[in-house]
Amino acid sequence: MLPTEAKVVIVGGGIIGCSTAYHLGALGVDGVVLLERTKLTGGSTFHAAGLVGQLRSNANVTRLLQYSVELYQELESTVGQATGWKMSGCLRLACNEERMMDYRRQATTARSFGLELDILDRHDCESLCPLMDCSDVVGGCFTPSDGQVNPSDVTLALAKGARQSGVLVFEECPVDAVLTDDSRVCGVQTPFGSLRANVVVN
């Protein structure tokens, strides 16, 4: 049964909503409720490719993605639910010197973030992927700690971990309206009643 009050209401049971719920639960925040209009992972998460590349031009985003890799490595054993995590690495190819110059710049940036990124010549690329025709490849770069997950499995693992921390998760519970009081958000309206909350995460 849907409660009438909560500290935090999270709208949406995709990977972002379930991650938010998982981390709030891990921090010991009580009174957290997640509402999903259909089934968990039923929206855009279901269509995601699940590729996990870490290096970005922004330091904070790179660090967040590095943390994601750490989380995916331990999540399955922590909550007892498969995530599909595979640290397969990411090989990027360059077919001209301009792209190779860009990869060398990226390697410098990666080192400043503590992220391993190896600069490769054509023969190194070929040895990593022997089936590939490297006749027009100048070189490339390889990030060994990049990988892939099954987005739906990760989302379900995060939801399971959130539940284990006391988060209430409701599927088939759409949010019809956001409630306000004197222009301040104070909860949500669902087909099963209103839910007052100090914080609404959409």
C-alpha positions as a printed NumPy array, in Angstrom:
array([[  0.   ,   0.   ,   0.   ],
       [  1.284,   3.436,  -0.973],
       [  2.2  ,   5.551,   2.058],
       [  0.785,   9.05 ,   2.447],
       [  4.083,  10.677,   3.507],
       [  7.763,  10.304,   2.679],
       [ 10.987,  12.241,   3.067],
       [ 12.013,  11.687,  -0.552],
       [  9.917,  10.603,  -3.536],
       [ 11.768,   9.485,  -6.663],
       [  9.766,   9.551,  -9.884],
       [ 10.961,   6.98 , -12.418],
       [ 12.366,   3.469, -12.065],
       [ 15.062,   3.578, -14.714],
       [ 18.763,   3.388, -13.971],
       [ 18.924,   7.018, -12.748],
       [ 15.961,   6.68 , -10.396],
       [ 17.107,   3.308,  -9.054],
       [ 20.671,   4.567,  -8.624],
       [ 19.357,   7.563,  -6.682],
       [ 17.302,   5.238,  -4.483],
       [ 20.24 ,   2.86 ,  -3.987],
       [ 22.629,   5.604,  -2.936],
       [ 20.143,   7.321,  -0.63 ],
       [ 19.496,   3.962,   1.012],
       [ 23.234,   3.299,   1.311],
       [ 23.638,   6.679,   3.014],
       [ 21.027,   5.686,   5.567],
       [ 18.319,   8.093,   4.428],
       [ 14.972,   6.74 ,   5.581],
       [ 11.522,   7.478,   4.194],
       [ 12.543,   7.085,   0.534],
       [  9.877,   5.992,  -1.969],
       [ 10.418,   5.248,  -5.673],
       [  7.461,   5.314,  -8.068],
       [  7.571,   3.73 , -11.537],
       [  4.653,   4.146, -13.942],
       [  5.097,   0.69 , -15.55 ],
       [  7.836,  -1.82 , -14.704],
       [ 11.377,  -1.038, -13.585],
       [ 13.644,  -0.398, -16.617],
       [ 10.553,  -0.083, -18.837],
       [ 11.514,   3.298, -20.296],
       [ 14.678,   4.538, -21.988],
       [ 16.946,   2.348, -19.815],
       [ 15.589,  -0.71 , -21.615],
       [ 16.912,   0.655, -24.941],
       [ 20.392,   1.648, -23.724],
       [ 23.447,  -0.057, -25.204],
       [ 25.15 ,  -0.458, -21.823],
       [ 28.582,   0.741, -22.934],
       [ 30.623,   2.194, -20.058],
       [ 33.336,   4.551, -21.291],
       [ 34.966,   6.713, -18.658],
       [ 37.054,   9.446, -20.278],
       [ 35.254,  12.743, -20.851],
       [ 36.517,  16.287, -21.26 ],
       [ 34.961,  17.21 , -17.903],
       [ 36.85 ,  16.037, -14.803],
       [ 33.724,  15.6  , -12.666],
       [ 31.939,  13.498, -15.303],
       [ 35.057,  11.344, -15.738],
       [ 35.286,  10.784, -11.975],
       [ 31.585,   9.902, -11.857],
       [ 32.089,   7.326, -14.624],
       [ 35.151,   5.929, -12.846],
       [ 32.98 ,   5.512,  -9.75 ],
       [ 30.361,   3.752, -11.911],
       [ 32.941,   1.16 , -12.934],
       [ 33.878,   0.609,  -9.268],
       [ 30.188,   0.235,  -8.384],
       [ 29.447,  -2.22 , -11.211],
       [ 32.432,  -4.367, -10.194],
       [ 31.096,  -4.876,  -6.665],
       [ 27.316,  -4.472,  -7.034],
       [ 26.546,  -8.083,  -7.956],
       [ 28.31 ,  -9.509,  -4.891],
       [ 26.891,  -6.765,  -2.654],
       [ 23.198,  -7.264,  -3.474],
       [ 23.151, -10.766,  -4.987],
       [ 21.847,  -9.784,  -8.415],
       [ 23.677, -10.082, -11.744],
       [ 24.614,  -6.878, -13.589],
       [ 26.195,  -8.251, -16.752],
       [ 29.36 ,  -6.209, -16.073],
       [ 32.276,  -7.113, -18.356],
       [ 35.531,  -5.16 , -18.286],
       [ 36.239,  -5.682, -21.976],
       [ 38.166,  -2.455, -22.531],
       [ 37.553,   0.073, -25.29 ],
       [ 39.612,   0.271, -28.473],
       [ 39.38 ,   3.505, -30.477],
       [ 40.918,   3.631, -33.95 ],
       [ 42.554,   6.446, -35.882],
       [ 42.748,   6.46 , -39.661],
       [ 44.692,   9.727, -39.858],
       [ 47.378,  11.608, -37.942],
       [ 44.934,  14.288, -36.781],
       [ 42.899,  11.685, -34.883],
       [ 46.086,  10.204, -33.419],
       [ 47.046,  13.657, -32.17 ],
       [ 43.645,  13.887, -30.497],
       [ 44.198,  10.506, -28.814],
       [ 47.604,  11.627, -27.504],
       [ 45.925,  14.684, -25.963],
       [ 43.273,  12.417, -24.444],
       [ 45.989,  10.198, -22.962],
       [ 47.462,  13.212, -21.175],
       [ 44.013,  14.145, -19.869],
       [ 43.353,  10.551, -18.791],
       [ 46.587,  10.42 , -16.806],
       [ 45.588,  13.576, -14.939],
       [ 42.387,  11.753, -13.893],
       [ 44.282,   8.611, -12.892],
       [ 42.746,   6.689, -15.794],
       [ 44.844,   4.282, -17.846],
       [ 44.716,   4.973, -21.592],
       [ 47.319,   3.342, -23.826],
       [ 48.453,   4.798, -27.164],
       [ 48.768,   2.043, -29.779],
       [ 50.331,   1.695, -33.206],
       [ 48.604,  -0.158, -36.036],
       [ 50.176,  -3.501, -35.097],
       [ 49.018,  -3.161, -31.477],
       [ 45.465,  -2.532, -32.69 ],
       [ 45.635,  -5.555, -34.953],
       [ 46.86 ,  -7.784, -32.122],
       [ 43.931,  -6.68 , -29.931],
       [ 41.427,  -7.409, -32.7  ],
       [ 42.955,  -9.892, -35.175],
       [ 39.8  , -10.121, -37.313],
       [ 40.01 ,  -6.418, -38.19 ],
       [ 41.474,  -5.141, -41.468],
       [ 43.997,  -2.549, -40.261],
       [ 45.33 ,  -1.549, -43.68 ],
       [ 44.021,   2.014, -43.334],
       [ 44.569,   2.316, -39.55 ],
       [ 47.298,   4.664, -38.321],
       [ 46.967,   3.671, -34.674],
       [ 44.584,   4.008, -31.786],
       [ 44.109,   4.046, -28.063],
       [ 42.856,   1.499, -25.563],
       [ 41.207,   2.017, -22.172],
       [ 41.422,  -1.375, -20.416],
       [ 39.002,  -0.528, -17.585],
       [ 36.099,   0.45 , -19.86 ],
       [ 33.411,  -2.151, -20.367],
       [ 29.757,  -2.933, -20.7  ],
       [ 26.756,  -3.862, -18.574],
       [ 23.247,  -5.077, -19.119],
       [ 21.322,  -1.851, -18.292],
       [ 18.195,  -3.681, -17.156],
       [ 20.178,  -6.014, -14.885],
       [ 22.087,  -3.117, -13.315],
       [ 18.837,  -1.261, -12.708],
       [ 17.244,  -4.291, -11.051],
       [ 20.376,  -4.792,  -8.928],
       [ 20.261,  -1.156,  -7.804],
       [ 16.558,  -1.513,  -6.99 ],
       [ 17.241,  -4.674,  -4.993],
       [ 19.989,  -2.923,  -3.044],
       [ 17.683,   0.033,  -2.416],
       [ 14.975,  -2.283,  -1.072],
       [ 17.535,  -3.977,   1.165],
       [ 18.239,  -0.525,   2.636],
       [ 14.573,   0.131,   3.338],
       [ 13.547,   2.05 ,   0.213],
       [  9.959,   1.372,  -0.858],
       [  9.62 ,   0.661,  -4.595],
       [  6.218,   0.768,  -6.308],
       [  5.713,  -0.348,  -9.905],
       [  2.574,   0.33 , -11.974],
       [  2.215,   3.607, -10.072],
       [  2.26 ,   6.628, -12.406],
       [  2.592,  10.163, -11.114],
       [ -0.341,  12.201, -12.382],
       [  0.685,  15.561, -10.919],
       [  3.287,  17.272,  -8.779],
       [  1.758,  18.872,  -5.696],
       [  2.772,  22.358,  -4.63 ],
       [  2.179,  24.491,  -1.578],
       [  2.833,  28.233,  -1.974],
       [  4.878,  27.52 ,  -5.144],
       [  7.001,  24.892,  -3.367],
       [  6.894,  21.224,  -4.401],
       [  5.434,  19.201,  -1.539],
       [  4.53 ,  15.821,  -3.025],
       [  2.915,  13.944,  -5.897],
       [ -0.522,  12.741,  -6.916],
       [ -0.976,   9.153,  -8.092],
       [ -4.031,   7.06 ,  -9.017],
       [ -3.655,   5.48 ,  -5.568],
       [ -3.706,   8.743,  -3.637],
       [ -1.463,  11.663,  -2.821],
       [  1.992,  11.257,  -1.358],
       [  3.416,  14.204,   0.583],
       [  7.197,  14.557,   0.555],
       [  9.936,  16.941,   1.637],
       [ 11.819,  16.306,  -1.624],
       [ 10.644,  15.12 ,  -5.042],
       [ 13.311,  13.807,  -7.436],
       [ 12.112,  13.711, -11.035]])
